[in-house]
Amino acid sequence: MFSLYGDLYFGGGFRRKKASKPKKKKKENWFERLNVDQLKQLCKAAKLRHVGKKQELIDHLLDSPITSKYGPEGKYVSLNVDAIKGMCRERNLQVSGSKFDLVLRVL
């Protein structure tokens, strides 16, 4: 049977479009993805000042020549996990774990 309202007979009804979620701001560097405790651990491992707010800790890590190479993200800019695993192999360190764990071991 044809109807002017079409799908109303078959349960389709009028559907509202769901509101889209606001897009998250893209992180400029890897350190911004970490929580404060992880940032403090990295600062301690690199023998940097490990007191302050999250942005201060990120600034300490980016300013240090030891840790600054791990922060920037991009296809050709940052050290990826495979490169950090290679550094762990050279130093005979454990190679499994997340990027955070690997960087912590290398420092």
All heavy atoms as an XYZ file, in Angstrom:
867
protein
N       0.842     -1.168      0.000
C       0.000      0.000      0.000
C       0.891      1.237      0.000
O       1.845      1.344      0.749
C      -0.902     -0.058      1.231
C      -1.699      1.173      1.448
S      -2.691      0.974      2.926
C      -4.099      1.853      2.449
N       0.589      2.200     -0.812
C       1.366      3.430     -0.921
C       0.740      4.503     -0.042
O      -0.466      4.641      0.035
C       1.391      3.886     -2.377
C       2.137      5.174     -2.559
C       3.523      5.201     -2.445
C       1.468      6.348     -2.813
C       4.215      6.377     -2.607
C       2.157      7.528     -2.980
C       3.532      7.545     -2.871
N       1.582      5.233      0.616
C       1.097      6.274      1.502
C       1.892      7.544      1.278
O       3.062      7.507      0.901
C       1.240      5.802      2.948
O       1.305      6.878      3.811
N       1.302      8.651      1.558
C       2.022      9.919      1.474
C       3.107     10.002      2.538
O       4.099     10.687      2.374
C       1.056     11.095      1.644
C       0.055     11.297      0.525
C      -0.919     12.412      0.888
C       0.768     11.644     -0.764
N       2.901      9.299      3.631
C       3.840      9.364      4.735
C       4.857      8.240      4.703
O       5.721      8.155      5.545
C       3.091      9.377      6.070
C       2.206     10.598      6.191
C       0.837     10.491      6.065
C       2.755     11.850      6.393
C       0.025     11.602      6.162
C       1.965     12.976      6.487
C       0.589     12.834      6.375
O      -0.198     13.935      6.456
N       4.757      7.366      3.769
C       5.744      6.332      3.521
C       6.136      5.508      4.728
O       5.408      4.616      5.130
N       7.256      5.803      5.311
C       7.841      4.985      6.362
C       7.093      5.040      7.687
O       7.389      4.273      8.583
C       9.292      5.400      6.613
C      10.183      5.033      5.448
O       9.827      4.088      4.726
O      11.227      5.684      5.280
N       6.148      5.930      7.839
C       5.431      6.003      9.110
C       4.688      4.706      9.387
O       4.569      4.281     10.521
C       4.467      7.184      9.125
C       5.118      8.560      9.248
C       4.049      9.642      9.185
C       5.896      8.669     10.527
N       4.194      4.061      8.347
C       3.498      2.801      8.546
C       4.457      1.690      8.956
O       4.066      0.743      9.599
C       2.778      2.370      7.259
C       1.529      3.159      6.986
C       1.396      3.868      5.811
C       0.488      3.172      7.908
C       0.248      4.582      5.547
C      -0.654      3.891      7.654
C      -0.778      4.599      6.476
O      -1.904      5.302      6.231
N       5.683      1.802      8.555
C       6.633      0.727      8.806
C       7.588      1.033      9.955
O       8.616      0.418     10.096
C       7.434      0.443      7.533
C       6.558      0.028      6.393
C       6.317      0.891      5.346
C       5.946     -1.213      6.388
C       5.497      0.525      4.305
C       5.125     -1.592      5.350
C       4.892     -0.726      4.305
N       7.288      2.023     10.740
C       8.091      2.303     11.919
C       9.292      3.189     11.660
O      10.079      3.447     12.552
N       9.455      3.674     10.446
C      10.610      4.515     10.140
C      10.495      5.880     10.781
O      11.415      6.371     11.410
N       9.358      6.480     10.656
C       9.110      7.779     11.264
C      10.080      8.849     10.804
O      10.833      8.684      9.868
N      10.029      9.938     11.468
C      10.950     11.038     11.188
C      12.053     10.993     12.223
O      11.795     11.054     13.419
C      10.224     12.378     11.247
C       9.150     12.508     10.218
C       7.822     12.368     10.545
C       9.490     12.753      8.903
C       6.833     12.474      9.598
C       8.508     12.874      7.935
C       7.173     12.730      8.283
N      13.246     10.861     11.773
C      14.370     10.744     12.709
C      15.151     12.041     12.727
O      15.412     12.639     11.690
C      15.286      9.611     12.294
C      14.605      8.286     12.377
C      15.559      7.199     12.073
N      14.841      5.926     12.105
C      15.377      4.776     11.878
N      16.645      4.701     11.568
N      14.665      3.680     11.945
N      15.516     12.406     13.917
C      16.365     13.578     14.052
C      17.811     13.172     13.837
O      18.232     12.088     14.237
C      16.244     14.179     15.444
C      14.942     14.822     15.708
C      14.978     15.494     17.043
N      13.725     16.158     17.294
C      13.499     16.931     18.320
N      14.451     17.133     19.208
N      12.346     17.510     18.487
N      18.526     14.050     13.260
C      19.956     13.806     13.079
C      20.646     14.031     14.421
O      20.398     15.024     15.098
C      20.524     14.764     12.029
C      21.938     14.492     11.670
C      22.399     15.436     10.582
C      23.833     15.142     10.255
N      24.324     16.044      9.214
N      21.478     13.077     14.799
C      22.179     13.207     16.067
C      23.183     14.346     15.984
O      23.820     14.571     14.961
C      22.927     11.911     16.407
C      22.017     10.767     16.733
C      22.817      9.561     17.146
C      21.897      8.410     17.484
N      22.635      7.221     17.877
N      23.289     15.037     17.088
C      24.247     16.140     17.144
C      25.658     15.567     17.111
O      25.972     14.598     17.807
C      24.050     16.944     18.421
N      26.489     16.129     16.287
C      27.856     15.625     16.188
C      28.669     16.138     17.372
O      28.446     17.237     17.879
C      28.505     16.057     14.876
O      28.555     17.464     14.811
N      29.613     15.325     17.789
C      30.471     15.698     18.901
C      31.471     16.745     18.420
O      31.935     16.688     17.278
C      31.248     14.477     19.409
C      30.368     13.428     20.025
C      31.213     12.277     20.518
C      30.356     11.180     21.101
N      31.156     10.029     21.529
N      31.788     17.667     19.287
C      32.810     18.640     18.870
C      34.154     17.943     18.703
O      34.502     17.043     19.476
C      32.844     19.641     20.023
C      32.220     18.949     21.176
C      31.289     17.917     20.613
N      34.892     18.347     17.690
C      36.174     17.707     17.434
C      37.176     18.132     18.490
O      37.206     19.287     18.904
C      36.687     18.074     16.044
C      35.845     17.487     14.949
C      36.454     17.743     13.607
C      35.603     17.074     12.538
N      36.192     17.218     11.216
N      37.981     17.169     18.901
C      39.009     17.461     19.886
C      40.136     18.237     19.225
O      40.444     18.042     18.056
C      39.576     16.172     20.475
C      38.591     15.418     21.329
C      39.234     14.196     21.926
C      38.259     13.435     22.790
N      38.859     12.242     23.362
N      40.752     19.098     20.007
C      41.882     19.856     19.500
C      43.048     18.902     19.298
O      43.354     18.081     20.165
C      42.256     20.936     20.514
C      43.374     21.819     20.075
C      43.721     22.838     21.139
C      44.952     23.594     20.741
N      45.440     24.454     21.826
N      43.684     19.001     18.143
C      44.799     18.118     17.836
C      45.993     18.465     18.718
O      46.313     19.634     18.920
C      45.187     18.258     16.361
C      46.197     17.248     15.929
C      46.448     17.325     14.452
C      47.481     16.286     14.083
N      47.766     16.286     12.662
N      46.620     17.454     19.250
C      47.770     17.648     20.119
C      48.979     18.035     19.281
O      49.241     17.443     18.245
C      48.082     16.367     20.905
C      46.909     15.810     21.688
C      46.517     16.705     22.820
C      45.394     16.076     23.632
N      44.931     16.882     24.685
N      49.705     19.040     19.726
C      50.849     19.514     18.972
C      52.071     18.625     19.155
O      52.933     18.571     18.296
C      51.192     20.943     19.381
C      50.131     21.933     18.969
C      50.497     23.352     19.345
O      51.674     23.607     19.645
O      49.592     24.194     19.341
N      52.160     17.970     20.300
C      53.296     17.090     20.528
C      52.872     15.911     21.391
O      51.807     15.915     21.996
C      54.485     17.848     21.138
C      54.138     18.498     22.448
O      53.722     17.832     23.382
N      54.302     19.798     22.526
N      53.732     14.930     21.454
C      53.412     13.695     22.164
C      53.254     13.924     23.662
O      52.442     13.275     24.310
C      54.514     12.664     21.894
C      54.360     11.406     22.660
C      53.369     10.477     22.525
C      55.208     10.918     23.689
N      53.551      9.442     23.400
C      54.694      9.692     24.132
C      56.368     11.391     24.278
C      55.276      8.943     25.128
C      56.948     10.642     25.267
C      56.407      9.437     25.684
N      53.992     14.867     24.211
C      53.931     15.111     25.656
C      52.541     15.557     26.088
O      52.127     15.291     27.210
C      54.969     16.159     26.065
C      56.387     15.741     25.839
C      57.281     16.597     25.214
C      56.849     14.504     26.246
C      58.597     16.222     24.997
C      58.162     14.111     26.032
C      59.031     14.975     25.408
N      51.799     16.224     25.232
C      50.460     16.688     25.596
C      49.475     15.540     25.765
O      48.442     15.698     26.392
C      49.945     17.664     24.543
C      50.688     18.978     24.558
C      50.181     19.958     23.518
O      49.221     19.630     22.796
O      50.757     21.050     23.427
N      49.779     14.395     25.216
C      48.902     13.221     25.368
C      49.067     12.538     26.719
O      48.223     11.755     27.130
C      49.206     12.191     24.286
C      48.901     12.662     22.911
C      49.271     11.597     21.929
N      49.073     12.074     20.586
C      48.742     11.300     19.591
N      48.590     10.023     19.777
N      48.580     11.802     18.393
N      50.164     12.810     27.377
C      50.462     12.149     28.645
C      49.780     12.872     29.797
O      49.476     14.054     29.718
C      51.976     12.127     28.878
C      52.815     11.462     27.792
C      54.291     11.612     28.113
C      52.448      9.998     27.642
N      49.565     12.133     30.896
C      49.014     12.785     32.079
C      50.156     13.352     32.925
O      51.338     13.136     32.644
C      48.120     11.822     32.873
C      48.852     10.613     33.378
O      50.020     10.681     33.757
N      48.166      9.481     33.400
N      49.815     14.077     33.962
C      50.812     14.786     34.763
C      51.781     13.821     35.432
O      52.996     14.082     35.473
C      50.116     15.683     35.810
C      51.128     16.354     36.716
C      49.268     16.737     35.120
N      51.294     12.695     35.931
C      52.184     11.727     36.588
C      53.229     11.181     35.609
O      54.397     11.026     35.962
C      51.384     10.569     37.190
C      50.550     11.001     38.383
O      50.952     11.984     39.057
O      49.509     10.387     38.634
N      52.806     10.897     34.389
C      53.751     10.402     33.386
C      54.779     11.470     33.027
O      55.959     11.172     32.867
C      52.997      9.945     32.138
C      52.179      8.696     32.356
C      51.317      8.359     31.163
O      50.802      9.242     30.478
N      51.153      7.071     30.903
N      54.322     12.710     32.920
C      55.251     13.804     32.627
C      56.279     13.965     33.744
O      57.461     14.188     33.484
C      54.485     15.108     32.411
C      53.623     15.189     31.151
C      52.731     16.420     31.196
C      54.480     15.198     29.912
N      55.823     13.840     34.983
C      56.744     13.946     36.117
C      57.766     12.817     36.095
O      58.943     13.028     36.386
C      55.967     13.932     37.433
C      55.242     15.227     37.711
C      54.525     15.195     39.043
C      53.819     16.507     39.303
N      53.149     16.534     40.598
N      57.334     11.609     35.736
C      58.266     10.480     35.650
C      59.328     10.729     34.590
O      60.506     10.442     34.804
C      57.514      9.189     35.334
C      56.729      8.635     36.490
C      55.991      7.363     36.108
O      56.040      6.903     34.970
N      55.299      6.778     37.073
N      58.913     11.274     33.442
C      59.877     11.583     32.388
C      60.853     12.670     32.841
O      62.054     12.582     32.574
C      59.162     12.028     31.114
C      58.440     10.949     30.323
C      57.679     11.563     29.162
C      59.415      9.902     29.818
N      60.341     13.680     33.533
C      61.216     14.745     34.035
C      62.222     14.195     35.039
O      63.401     14.556     35.009
C      60.392     15.859     34.679
S      59.527     16.906     33.509
N      61.778     13.325     35.925
C      62.698     12.734     36.904
C      63.761     11.893     36.217
O      64.937     11.944     36.574
C      61.923     11.860     37.896
C      61.119     12.646     38.903
C      60.347     11.707     39.821
C      59.408     12.474     40.720
N      58.600     11.580     41.579
N      63.351     11.111     35.217
C      64.297     10.253     34.501
C      65.337     11.080     33.753
O      66.496     10.672     33.630
C      63.555      9.337     33.531
N      64.935     12.250     33.261
C      65.854     13.114     32.530
C      66.574     14.099     33.453
O      67.304     14.961     32.982
C      65.101     13.871     31.455
N      66.323     13.969     34.752
C      66.934     14.855     35.765
C      66.583     16.318     35.516
O      67.439     17.201     35.571
C      68.434     14.642     35.823
C      68.781     13.237     36.261
C      70.249     13.025     36.356
C      70.459     11.638     36.919
N      71.335     10.829     36.156
N      65.300     16.551     35.241
C      64.782     17.901     35.055
C      63.905     18.262     36.251
O      63.517     17.388     37.033
C      63.943     17.988     33.775
C      64.639     17.646     32.474
C      63.618     17.603     31.345
C      65.716     18.668     32.176
N      63.569     19.529     36.351
C      62.664     19.973     37.414
C      61.304     19.319     37.168
O      60.747     19.415     36.071
C      62.546     21.491     37.354
C      61.789     22.076     38.483
C      62.018     23.586     38.538
N      61.248     24.114     39.638
C      60.164     24.863     39.495
N      59.761     25.188     38.292
N      59.510     25.293     40.553
N      60.753     18.670     38.194
C      59.517     17.915     38.005
C      58.376     18.434     38.875
O      57.535     17.678     39.340
C      59.757     16.418     38.249
C      60.331     16.109     39.591
N      61.675     16.112     39.815
C      59.751     15.795     40.758
C      61.905     15.808     41.081
N      60.748     15.613     41.665
N      58.336     19.747     39.080
C      57.274     20.368     39.859
C      56.600     21.408     38.977
O      57.264     22.126     38.244
C      57.853     21.053     41.120
C      56.749     21.723     41.922
C      58.596     20.043     41.974
N      55.282     21.472     39.051
C      54.550     22.489     38.301
C      53.322     21.929     37.619
O      52.989     20.749     37.765
N      52.684     22.790     36.870
C      51.487     22.392     36.133
C      51.893     21.619     34.882
O      53.057     21.583     34.505
C      50.687     23.633     35.736
C      50.139     24.368     36.929
C      49.310     25.549     36.494
C      48.751     26.266     37.704
N      47.938     27.424     37.321
N      50.892     21.031     34.243
C      51.151     20.182     33.075
C      51.915     20.937     31.986
O      52.899     20.431     31.449
C      49.828     19.646     32.521
C      50.002     18.699     31.359
C      48.677     18.084     30.942
C      48.901     17.104     29.808
N      47.685     16.387     29.443
N      51.485     22.150     31.674
C      52.141     22.896     30.607
C      53.584     23.238     30.970
O      54.464     23.221     30.116
C      51.351     24.172     30.278
C      51.833     24.869     29.031
C      51.795     23.972     27.797
O      50.808     23.302     27.524
N      52.882     23.944     27.062
N      53.856     23.499     32.246
C      55.226     23.776     32.680
C      56.112     22.543     32.507
O      57.267     22.650     32.068
C      55.238     24.232     34.134
C      54.575     25.582     34.359
C      54.421     25.912     35.827
O      54.863     25.124     36.686
O      53.846     26.973     36.121
N      55.576     21.381     32.834
C      56.331     20.139     32.673
C      56.622     19.881     31.198
O      57.733     19.474     30.829
C      55.561     18.963     33.277
C      55.323     19.023     34.790
C      54.377     17.907     35.216
C      56.625     18.936     35.545
N      55.636     20.126     30.347
C      55.824     19.949     28.905
C      56.909     20.893     28.403
O      57.774     20.502     27.613
C      54.489     20.168     28.159
C      53.514     19.038     28.481
C      54.705     20.267     26.657
C      52.104     19.256     27.995
N      56.880     22.130     28.888
C      57.897     23.103     28.482
C      59.292     22.656     28.900
O      60.255     22.794     28.140
C      57.586     24.480     29.069
C      56.348     25.106     28.451
O      55.957     24.687     27.337
O      55.761     25.999     29.093
N      59.419     22.101     30.125
C      60.719     21.597     30.586
C      61.217     20.490     29.658
O      62.395     20.463     29.282
C      60.634     21.041     32.012
C      60.346     22.062     33.061
N      61.018     23.255     33.162
C      59.453     22.057     34.077
C      60.556     23.939     34.181
N      59.589     23.238     34.753
N      60.313     19.591     29.295
C      60.705     18.464     28.437
C      61.063     18.917     27.022
O      61.991     18.384     26.417
C      59.575     17.428     28.401
C      59.346     16.660     29.707
C      58.015     15.927     29.669
C      60.481     15.702     29.974
N      60.341     19.885     26.503
C      60.630     20.367     25.153
C      61.902     21.210     25.101
O      62.591     21.246     24.080
C      59.450     21.176     24.617
C      58.211     20.372     24.232
C      57.067     21.299     23.859
C      58.508     19.408     23.102
N      62.223     21.880     26.195
C      63.425     22.720     26.237
C      64.700     21.916     26.433
O      65.785     22.366     26.086
C      63.310     23.769     27.343
C      62.249     24.818     27.034
O      61.884     24.949     25.857
O      61.794     25.492     27.983
N      64.586     20.729     26.998
C      65.763     19.907     27.274
C      66.257     19.229     25.992
O      65.472     18.640     25.244
C      65.411     18.837     28.306
O      66.446     17.896     28.410
N      67.569     19.278     25.728
C      68.082     18.591     24.530
C      67.970     17.066     24.626
O      67.932     16.379     23.608
C      69.549     19.025     24.475
C      69.867     19.526     25.828
C      68.601     19.991     26.453
N      67.859     16.554     25.834
C      67.754     15.100     26.025
C      66.371     14.593     25.615
O      66.241     13.559     24.969
C      68.023     14.733     27.505
C      69.434     15.150     27.894
C      67.809     13.251     27.749
C      69.695     15.051     29.379
N      65.337     15.322     25.982
C      63.972     14.831     25.772
C      63.240     15.485     24.610
O      62.195     14.998     24.200
C      63.130     15.047     27.045
O      63.155     16.434     27.378
C      63.658     14.221     28.193
N      63.755     16.573     24.067
C      63.014     17.312     23.044
C      62.793     16.497     21.766
O      61.830     16.724     21.046
C      63.730     18.617     22.707
O      65.006     18.348     22.183
N      63.651     15.530     21.491
C      63.501     14.743     20.260
C      62.316     13.784     20.300
O      61.863     13.311     19.272
C      64.785     13.975     19.969
C      65.213     13.031     21.061
C      66.563     12.435     20.756
C      67.100     11.694     21.969
N      68.464     11.260     21.765
N      61.781     13.508     21.497
C      60.645     12.588     21.620
C      59.302     13.301     21.500
O      58.283     12.668     21.298
C      60.689     11.853     22.958
C      61.957     11.073     23.161
C      62.923     11.498     24.059
C      62.204      9.923     22.434
C      64.097     10.790     24.241
C      63.379      9.206     22.600
C      64.318      9.651     23.505
O      65.479      8.958     23.673
N      59.270     14.611     21.635
C      58.020     15.357     21.694
C      57.322     15.599     20.387
O      56.149     15.280     20.246
N      57.993     16.202     19.400
C      57.272     16.575     18.173
C      56.674     15.367     17.468
O      57.269     14.295     17.464
C      58.354     17.220     17.299
C      59.467     17.538     18.208
C      59.380     16.601     19.357
N      55.490     15.576     16.896
C      54.832     14.495     16.170
C      54.696     14.873     14.708
O      54.514     16.023     14.359
C      53.455     14.199     16.753
C      53.530     13.495     18.077
C      52.180     12.995     18.518
O      51.192     13.702     18.327
O      52.140     11.890     19.046
N      54.759     13.908     13.894
C      54.622     14.106     12.458
C      55.258     12.924     11.757
O      56.002     12.145     12.351
N      54.966     12.795     10.494
C      55.437     11.633      9.749
C      56.953     11.598      9.646
O      57.564     10.550      9.745
C      54.812     11.647      8.353
C      55.001     10.366      7.606
C      54.153     10.336      6.360
C      54.263      8.982      5.697
N      53.421      8.877      4.528
N      57.578     12.752      9.480
C      59.019     12.778      9.285
C      59.776     13.465     10.422
O      60.981     13.587     10.366
C      59.338     13.501      7.970
C      58.676     12.852      6.791
C      57.584     13.431      6.182
C      59.128     11.630      6.307
C      56.967     12.834      5.106
C      58.512     11.020      5.234
C      57.441     11.622      4.635
O      56.828     11.019      3.573
N      59.069     13.918     11.433
C      59.692     14.721     12.479
C      60.079     13.900     13.696
O      61.197     13.967     14.180
C      58.739     15.872     12.906
C      59.347     16.670     14.029
C      58.429     16.750     11.721
N      59.165     13.120     14.216
C      59.376     12.491     15.515
C      60.032     11.120     15.406
O      60.106     10.516     14.344
C      58.040     12.332     16.228
O      57.259     11.363     15.560
N      60.493     10.666     16.542
C      60.963      9.294     16.644
C      59.738      8.411     16.844
O      59.002      8.581     17.803
C      61.897      9.143     17.855
C      63.279      9.761     17.712
C      63.999      9.728     19.044
C      64.084      9.026     16.683
N      59.529      7.476     15.961
C      58.392      6.580     16.125
C      58.782      5.432     17.051
O      59.926      5.316     17.489
C      57.882      6.079     14.766
C      58.942      5.327     13.999
O      59.985      4.980     14.529
N      58.678      5.083     12.732
N      57.830      4.587     17.344
C      58.052      3.502     18.296
C      59.141      2.558     17.809
O      59.973      2.101     18.602
C      56.722      2.744     18.551
C      56.943      1.546     19.442
C      55.702      3.670     19.180
N      59.192      2.287     16.514
C      60.216      1.383     15.989
C      61.622      1.942     16.191
O      62.554      1.204     16.518
C      59.973      1.107     14.504
C      58.702      0.292     14.274
O      58.350     -0.497     15.172
O      58.091      0.448     13.206
N      61.772      3.246     16.007
C      63.084      3.868     16.218
C      63.492      3.794     17.695
O      64.655      3.535     18.021
C      63.054      5.317     15.751
N      62.531      4.002     18.580
C      62.836      3.943     20.019
C      63.137      2.505     20.424
O      64.016      2.256     21.257
C      61.674      4.538     20.842
C      61.461      5.999     20.429
C      61.968      4.449     22.327
C      60.221      6.625     20.992
N      62.436      1.542     19.819
C      62.745      0.134     20.096
C      64.157     -0.196     19.644
O      64.874     -0.956     20.303
C      61.738     -0.788     19.395
C      60.404     -0.844     20.089
C      59.471     -1.821     19.404
C      58.139     -1.892     20.119
N      57.242     -2.888     19.521
N      64.576      0.362     18.516
C      65.942      0.166     18.050
C      66.954      0.713     19.040
O      68.000      0.098     19.289
N      66.648      1.867     19.632
C      67.535      2.434     20.655
C      67.606      1.520     21.877
O      68.670      1.368     22.489
C      67.043      3.825     21.060
C      67.131      4.850     19.946
S      66.247      6.383     20.287
C      67.282      7.111     21.531
N      66.470      0.910     22.232
C      66.446     -0.020     23.367
C      67.290     -1.255     23.059
O      68.005     -1.752     23.931
C      65.009     -0.435     23.691
S      64.034      0.842     24.479
N      67.191     -1.753     21.833
C      67.989     -2.927     21.450
C      69.482     -2.637     21.526
O      70.262     -3.472     21.970
C      67.613     -3.374     20.042
C      66.287     -4.082     19.969
C      66.024     -4.680     18.586
N      64.688     -5.194     18.535
C      63.647     -4.565     17.994
N      63.806     -3.377     17.433
N      62.447     -5.100     17.995
N      69.879     -1.434     21.076
C      71.290     -1.055     21.131
C      71.820     -1.048     22.565
O      72.975     -1.357     22.806
C      71.486      0.340     20.530
C      71.301      0.405     19.039
C      71.330      1.830     18.530
O      71.552      2.772     19.335
O      71.138      2.012     17.315
N      70.948     -0.700     23.506
C      71.358     -0.602     24.908
C      71.000     -1.856     25.700
O      71.089     -1.850     26.928
C      70.697      0.614     25.539
C      71.118      1.890     24.854
C      70.378      3.066     25.378
N      70.712      4.261     24.587
C      70.327      5.474     24.893
N      69.599      5.687     25.947
N      70.673      6.477     24.119
N      70.553     -2.898     25.004
C      70.155     -4.170     25.634
C      69.074     -3.983     26.696
O      69.134     -4.559     27.780
C      71.370     -4.889     26.236
C      72.344     -5.314     25.175
O      71.953     -5.689     24.071
N      73.630     -5.233     25.487
N      68.080     -3.164     26.359
C      66.948     -2.927     27.255
C      65.731     -3.687     26.737
O      65.688     -4.090     25.579
C      66.629     -1.430     27.312
C      67.737     -0.518     27.830
C      67.351      0.932     27.635
C      68.025     -0.804     29.290
N      64.745     -3.850     27.602
C      63.509     -4.523     27.217
C      62.828     -3.721     26.106
O      62.756     -2.496     26.160
C      62.587     -4.644     28.423
C      61.325     -5.408     28.152
C      60.458     -5.510     29.403
O      60.830     -5.068     30.473
N      59.305     -6.116     29.242
N      62.290     -4.418     25.102
C      61.769     -3.764     23.909
C      60.244     -3.692     23.898
O      59.666     -2.986     23.088
C      62.281     -4.492     22.640
C      61.822     -3.808     21.383
C      63.785     -4.573     22.665
N      59.555     -4.345     24.794
C      58.092     -4.338     24.774
C      57.546     -3.180     25.604
O      58.232     -2.635     26.453
C      57.557     -5.657     25.323
O      57.937     -5.807     26.671
N      56.303     -2.812     25.315
C      55.637     -1.773     26.074
C      55.194     -0.615     25.202
O      55.409     -0.593     23.995
N      54.583      0.360     25.839
C      54.092      1.537     25.120
C      55.244      2.494     24.836
O      56.358      2.325     25.325
C      53.033      2.250     25.969
O      53.630      2.758     27.148
N      54.966      3.515     24.052
C      55.987      4.507     23.728
C      56.501      5.166     25.002
O      57.693      5.406     25.149
C      55.421      5.558     22.771
C      56.437      6.595     22.335
C      55.865      7.554     21.307
C      56.890      8.590     20.893
N      56.373      9.513     19.881
N      55.592      5.436     25.935
C      55.994      6.034     27.213
C      56.995      5.145     27.933
O      58.039      5.607     28.404
C      54.769      6.269     28.087
C      55.095      6.634     29.493
C      55.575      7.900     29.800
C      54.948      5.718     30.523
C      55.911      8.241     31.103
C      55.273      6.051     31.819
C      55.753      7.312     32.105
N      56.704      3.851     28.023
C      57.600      2.909     28.707
C      58.966      2.861     28.017
O      60.007      2.822     28.682
C      56.994      1.499     28.737
C      55.729      1.439     29.567
O      55.602      2.219     30.531
O      54.853      0.618     29.237
N      58.961      2.852     26.699
C      60.221      2.785     25.948
C      61.065      4.031     26.167
O      62.271      3.948     26.409
C      59.932      2.598     24.459
C      59.246      1.285     24.068
C      58.820      1.334     22.611
C      60.136      0.106     24.321
N      60.441      5.203     26.094
C      61.176      6.453     26.298
C      61.736      6.521     27.718
O      62.880      6.925     27.935
C      60.274      7.669     25.997
C      60.929      8.962     26.424
C      59.915      7.722     24.536
N      60.938      6.079     28.679
C      61.391      6.067     30.070
C      62.629      5.181     30.243
O      63.556      5.537     30.969
C      60.256      5.599     30.965
C      60.332      5.932     32.443
C      60.428      7.427     32.658
C      59.127      5.394     33.162
N      62.655      4.036     29.553
C      63.819      3.144     29.641
C      65.041      3.770     28.998
O      66.159      3.643     29.510
C      63.513      1.816     28.942
C      62.640      0.930     29.758
C      62.457     -0.427     29.096
N      61.203     -0.943     29.549
C      60.189     -1.291     28.779
N      60.306     -1.216     27.465
N      59.067     -1.722     29.288
N      64.870      4.419     27.857
C      65.997      5.007     27.139
C      66.612      6.158     27.934
O      67.825      6.333     27.944
C      65.570      5.470     25.732
C      66.658      6.283     25.076
C      65.206      4.275     24.882
N      65.762      6.927     28.614
C      66.279      8.051     29.409
C      67.053      7.504     30.596
O      67.994      8.019     31.062
C      65.134      8.950     29.892
C      64.419      9.719     28.809
C      63.275     10.527     29.409
C      65.356     10.659     28.078
